[in-house]
């Protein structure tokens, strides 16, 4: 941030979510001790670190600010250390652990910045399901984490969902898993919806009651993505463990609904594209089916585009992502959802006592097992096809191999699998669901090998770890996170992905040589010397460390009112008004003209070349950050008004460099200004401020222009939507629209503002004036329209 101590104005110049996503603006004494409002920021400036590099305090010029300016304190930067790759070994000798570790720089005094928290934390876990209602990997992991955190002395609450079709939507009921409290919201039929205001509100109420130190989510599908903003606007860090590709792929697994022909079932998708998602996944499944109609594809293309833009803004608001597989980490970074500095590798942790005591009965036939749901993506159909190809053992008198399938049935999906087994004349034992606490006596005691045949690119299947800990052979596909934890013929067997014949060949090897298969299965986990998977205790220590880092980073970006002041000074300056105007550099690197006087885009400017040489891309503000800053700007003014009985007009200025109307999220900015203006007026009992809406009675004296307004500077071309549409959207929420105007004649104007059409821009101005006057005639607020002139040698002779 750039601070002007003499004016109550703040300009936000960064979109770093760790620094500004929860910026709080406060009244603060100037550096000269006068009553001018200023900003006191306590912030850690976190730049992308180099691997294994500590930031030197000597190279931090901002560290002298505290001594030079007194009231403006910037905490010393946290040194960052990154380590990743197969060669990395953490302190628990588990290997392949990539984690951002914050350490104290010399002289740092903020204990929170170490990332270590001693004593109790209040942790809110958010997951789309919880055992026993849901028993997939992410749900089981969340249960393990919740219990372990509780046992370590932390306070834990779980927010999850159920699907009760005869109960009211969004009803929240309380339950418990032993000592762990559960808040379960009812969401029966919202399969593809991703934003649900009622879910956000329910979580917000829980946070206001529980007051967590950190929120950790394992999945937001079937809940609401926008609950992330509900968390971060309260200054609470949000951590997200990636269990699949749902943030990158609307369907979650990069499997397409239709392929190139009737026999091309569930083809693997090579990457998210809006049009491809519409054509391959949504229009065929939820479209009208009207012959020759392009409406369905157009609609779903737009829907997917909106969804992906929203997901990107949500991802920008998340403090830290945890990937339990390196493959998963690399995919998310490669596809651009988050920078590498914002995601860390950490394998799951397990209650290893659950997997002890396996006892296989002698004399039984070699038995293959499958654990999981009966969804098509899990590849059970390929397992059945492969098992049908397995020949009897070569040794005479050896019983025929068996296949046992464990997991919750899924109506027609299970029926289809059973019909397939019958058609192939292969005997399959359908063993039903089991409780994870009893996985050894109910599952592993009855199988010799576990097969993971998923046709999607799995991330880090828990069942692979569980089988390895119990000493059960794992046979899985040679791709993704499956191959990451199994090395062929070293601690398991791999087969070509989505190839039943290749799977059958590996299964046959086990049937022909069961002693070799048993020995191979006993090798266990690939990344430990003793073959044991990471324990939940080891995992929890790393999770606590990550919680500490996230909490420290969030805390370091919060403003402390009256920092360094006496109580009397705090009282004195609490009466001063907070900032009334903020400037957001939404898109300073976007423009459609090359004006002579512009430092960024003129023919003389070297800015673009210098940024390119430094490898810097275009600066575009994260819309979630923009929304958060606006919300808190209004919050501070509401609090000040309630405390002092005074009101003031507020303004927000989008980028003054470049052309702000080229910003892809500008329409969202206008909507947020409108909604925050209504919220401000409602809080101050001033009415909506809309045409025909009378003001309400209020004890506060409404000064002129009280509300939140847009103050816009534009070059007059009104790109993207045109002048008429922009006038319709901008004028109801604006206090002033300044149009850059640098010549009284076509020759002068177009000679300075290169690329502009003088006649068209003049028409745009007339359109705006007429629209403004029509709005005023209907009772709307009057927006000023202003020409903004830059004095130059070329135009000085035309100035009256």
C-alpha positions, -999 to +999 in steps of 0.1 A: +000+000+000+010+036-006+002+058+024-005+095+022-004+107+058-021+140+050-052+126+035-078+100+045-073+080+013-059+045+007-047+031-026-046-007-028-018-016-052-014-053-045-035-084-050-015-106-027-042-125-008-021-132+022-014-095+027-046-077+017-075-102+016-086-090+050-072-055+052-088-034+078-087+004+075-086+024+107-082+060+119-046+065+130-024+095+140-001+109+114+036+105+117+038+141+129+014+135+158-014+156+143-050+145+140-049+138+103-061+102+097-034+078+085-030+041+082-012+019+107-003-013+090+013-043+106+021-066+077+044-093+066+055-088+030+056-123+016+072-126-019+077-158-038+107-174-022+135-192-039+140-229-028+159-233+004+166-195+006+162-175+038+153-138+033+181-117+047+170-089+070+197-067+056+179-068+022+146-055+036+145-018+032+111-015+048+125-027+081+138+008+087+103+023+085+095+015+121+126+035+133+121+063+108+084+068+109+074+055+144+037+050+138+040+030+106+053-004+114+058-032+090+068-065+105+099-082+093+093-106+064+091-142+072+119-163+056+105-189+034+120-223+027+107-246+000+116-282-006+100-307-029+106-337-051+114-373-045+148-366-029+133-345-001+130-361+033+112-345+062+121-349+099+099-380+101+118-397+073+086-400+053+101-384+022+086-364-007+073-338+017+072-303+002+062-277+027+066-239+031+083-235+065+084-201+081+112-194+104+122-164+125+146-139+110+172-125+133+155-099+155+119-109+148+098-106+179+064-117+167+060-152+181+030-159+159+052-156+128+071-188+137+041-209+127+041-228+159+012-226+183+015-239+218-018-246+236-053-250+223-064-240+188-101-237+178-104-256+145-134-257+122-134-285+098-156-282+067-164-313+046-192-324+022-199-355+042-188-373+074-188-410+085-209-430+089-232-412+064-203-409+039-172-432+039-151-421+009-115-411+013-119-374+021-146-380+047-126-407+064-095-385+064-115-356+080-128-379+107-093-391+115-080-355+116-109-343+138-104-371+163-067-366+164-069-328+169-094-333+197-072-358+214-043-333+212-063-309+233-076-286+205-113-276+202-128-290+170-161-286+153-171-302+120-195-286+096-208-311+071-239-321+051-266-347+048-293-354+022-326-358+041-353-355+014-382-352+039-366-325+061-365-288+054-337-275+031-307-260+050-319-272+084-289-275+107-289-303+133-263-311+159-248-345+164-215-358+176-187-383+168-176-392+202-162-359+217-163-341+182-194-319+177-210-321+143-231-293+127-249-311+098-268-290+072-294-306+051-288-302+013-307-330-005-307-320-042-282-293-052-258-314-073-242-289-097-249-257-079-217-243-064-228-211-045-254-214-019-261-183+002-280-203+029-249-225+035-227-194+037-250-179+063-252-211+084-214-214+084-211-177+093-234-181+123-214-211+134-182-191+132-196-162+151-205-187+178-174-209+178-149-182+168-123-205+152-086-197+148-085-216+115-109-232+090-098-263+072-118-278+044-115-311+025-142-304-001-168-278-010-188-298-035-224-301-024-218-272+000-209-237-012-177-223-027-185-188-015-183-198+021-145-193+017-152-155+016-175-158+046-144-171+064-117-148+051-137-116+055-136-124+093-098-124+092-098-162+097-073-183+076-088-209+052-068-240+044-080-264+017-068-301+012-071-312-024-087-346-028-096-345-064-098-321-094-132-305-086-118-270-084-103-275-119-130-297-134-167-290-128-173-328-126-143-333-104-125-362-121-116-351-157-139-377-171-161-367-200-198-377-200-197-386-237-169-397-261-164-399-298-188-428-302-212-452-283-183-474-272-161-446-261-173-446-225-161-421-199-130-408-219-103-390-199-103-353-204-069-337-211-078-303-196-107-279-188-121-258-216-155-241-213-168-251-247-156-287-243-172-290-208-205-279-224-203-302-254-190-333-236-204-331-201-233-307-196-254-302-228-257-340-234-266-346-198-288-317-189-297-300-222-330-300-241-318-325-268-335-304-294-321-314-329-298-288-344-301-264-315-270-246-303-287-230-274-278-257-249-241-256-257-241-218-256-258-217-222-236-243-206-204-227-221-214-195-203-223-214-171-190-232-170-171-199-178-188-182-149-181-211-126-144-212-135-140-174-130-157-177-096-135-207-086-104-188-096-114-159-073-122-183-045-088-201-049-071-167-047-088-162-013-076-195+001-045-191+023-029-225+017-036-256-003-024-290+008-019-317-019-016-353-007+001-363-040+028-346-060+009-354-092-020-334-078+001-305-068+018-303-102-015-305-121-031-276-101+000-254-105+003-262-142-033-254-149-028-220-132-053-222-103-027-213-078+010-204-077+034-230-065+042-209-034+006-214-023+004-252-023+024-277-003+027-314-005+018-334+026+007-371+025-022-383+046-017-394+082-033-426+096-042-442+129-018-471+123-033-491+151-063-498+130-043-518+105-025-541+130-032-577+136-041-589+101-045-627+102-051-645+069-067-680+072-045-707+057-057-729+028-080-703+013-079-695-024-061-664-035-086-636-031-086-603-048-105-575-031-119-541-041-128-514-016-149-484-026-180-472-043-196-488-073-194-456-095-182-461-131-152-439-124-138-464-100-134-490-127-150-520-110-163-530-145-127-534-157-118-554-126-147-578-133-136-581-169-100-588-159-110-614-133-130-632-159-097-636-179-077-651-150-070-688-155-071-714-126-038-719-107-012-740-125-008-762-094-032-791-093-056-791-063-052-754-057-086-738-052-099-713-078-092-676-071-119-654-057-130-617-061-146-599-032-161-564-037-166-543-006-185-510-005-219-494-004-242-505-032-255-479-057-288-493-071-286-495-108-248-492-109-244-522-087-271-541-107-252-534-139-219-547-124-237-578-112-252-584-147-217-580-162-203-606-138-231-630-146-227-625-184-189-632-181-197-663-159-174-651-132-183-656-095-181-624-075-188-621-038-206-588-030-197-581+006-214-547+012-203-518+032-178-519+062-168-495+089-133-482+085-125-489+121-130-526+113-112-527+080-087-554+091-112-580+106-139-573+080-118-568+049-080-574+050-083-607+069-103-620+039-082-608+009-047-614-004-045-584-027-064-551-031-070-539-066-074-501-073-087-501-110-100-465-112-105-452-148-100-416-136-065-404-126-068-409-089-049-386-065-037-404-034-062-432-026-064-439+011-070-476+005-035-480-010-019-467+022-042-488+044-034-520+025+003-513+026+002-508+063-017-540+068+008-559+045-017-565+017-005-564-019-017-535-040-024-538-077-032-504-093-029-484-125+003-468-138-008-432-136-014-403-113-013-407-075-019-444-078+015-449-094+031-424-071+027-447-041+033-480-058+065-489-077+061-519-100+075-551-085+091-532-056+061-527-032+032-537-055+021-542-091+011-517-118-009-522-150-017-500-180-044-476-171-079-485-183-067-518-198-085-549-183-062-573-202-031-557-187-048-559-152-056-596-158-020-603-166-009-590-132-036-608-114-026-640-131+010-636-117-004-635-082-026-666-087+003-685-101+028-675-074+009-665-042+040-667-020+058-642-042+027-619-041+025-621-004+062-612+000+058-583-024+028-570-004+048-570+028+071-543+016+046-516+026+049-479+021+074-467-005+088-437+013+098-450+047+126-472+057+104-495+077+075-497+053+051-479+076+027-452+063+027-418+080+011-419+114-016-395+124+006-381+151+034-372+127+008-358+102-008-338+130+024-321+139+028-309+103-009-298+102-004-278+134+027-262+118+007-252+087-021-239+109+004-218+127+018-204+095-016-195+081-027-179+114+006-159+115+002-147+080-034-136+085-025-119+118+004-101+102-019-085+076-043-072+102-043-036+114-040-030+151-059+002+161-037+026+181-006+005+178+020+022+198-004+048+212-017+055+247-053+048+256-060+085+255-046+088+220-067+058+209-099+074+222-090+107+205-084+092+171-114+068+174-135+100+168-117+107+135-135+095+104-121+064+087-110+065+051-138+078+028-122+069-005-102+039-017-085+034-050-083-001-064-057-007-091-080-032-108-062-035-142-034-009-146-018-029-175-049-030-198-056-002-223-069+002-258-052+035-266-016+049-266-018+084-253+012+107-254+011+116-217+006+081-203+036+066-185+024+031-192+011+031-227+025+060-247+049+056-276+077+068-253+070+044-224+094+016-215+072+002-188+057-027-208+092-037-221+107-036-186+079-057-171+083-082-199+121-084-193+114-091-156+090-119-165+061-100-150+026-105-164-003-081-165-016-069-131-053-077-126-068-076-092-084-106-077-122-099-075-124-117-041-099-092-027-118-063-042-151-075-027-134-080+007-119-046+008-152-029-002-170-049+025-146-039+052-145-003+040-182-001+046-180-020+079-155+005+093-177+035+083-208+019+098-190+012+131-177+048+131-211+062+124-227+042+152-200+053+176-200+090+167-234+097+153-219+111+121-221+101+084-199+107+054-200+099+017-177+071+005-161+065-028-143+038-046-120+045-076-111+018-101-078+018-118-067+053-128-039+039-151-051+021-182-088+017-191-108+003-161-137-007-183-115-034-198-114-051-164-131-085-168-148-081-134-160-045-138-197-054-138-192-073-106-175-043-091-206-022-100-229-048-084-208-049-052-208-010-050-246-011-054-251-039-027-226-023-003-244+011-007-277-005+002-261-022+032-246+011+044-279+030+040-298+002+057-274+002+086-277+040+089-315+040+083-312+061+052-332+040+028-320+024-004-312+056-022-329+042-053-355+062-074-389+063-056-376+049-023-382+074+005-355+077+032-363+062+066-362+079+099-328+079+115-312+094+145-280+101+125-280+133+105-277+123+068-252+147+052-253+153+015-244+124-007-241+099+021-236+065+006-211+045-014-203+057-049-181+049-079-157+076-090-146+066-126-120+079-150-123+065-185-108+074-219-143+078-235-142+048-258-164+027-235-150-006-246-167-040-244-203-029-238-206+005-255-216+038-241-254+032-238-250+000-218-222+013-196-244+044-189-272+021-177-249+003-154-226+030-141-248+061-136-270+048-108-240+040-086-216+068-096-208+102-081-185+113-109-175+101-143-143+118-157-136+114-194-101+121-206-103+149-231-072+165-246-082+184-276-110+207-289-104+195-325-102+161-341-066+166-351-054+175-316-075+149-298-065+120-320-029+132-321-026+129-284-050+100-276-037+078-303-062+051-314-093+072-305-121+082-329-130+118-321-164+117-336-174+084-319-161+095-285-181+128-288-212+107-295-204+086-264-204+117-243-237+128-256-252+094-249-239+096-214-253+131-208-288+121-221-288+090-200-277+109-169-305+135-174-331+109-179-321+092-147-323+124-128-357+132-142-369+098-128-357+107-093-323+091-095-291+106-081-272+131-103-238+119-114-212+146-124-198+142-159-164+159-161-137+163-188-102+156-175-075+176-193-038+171-193-019+203-202+005+196-231+023+217-256+002+201-283-031+213-268-022+244-248-033+267-276-068+253-276-075+258-239-099+288-234 
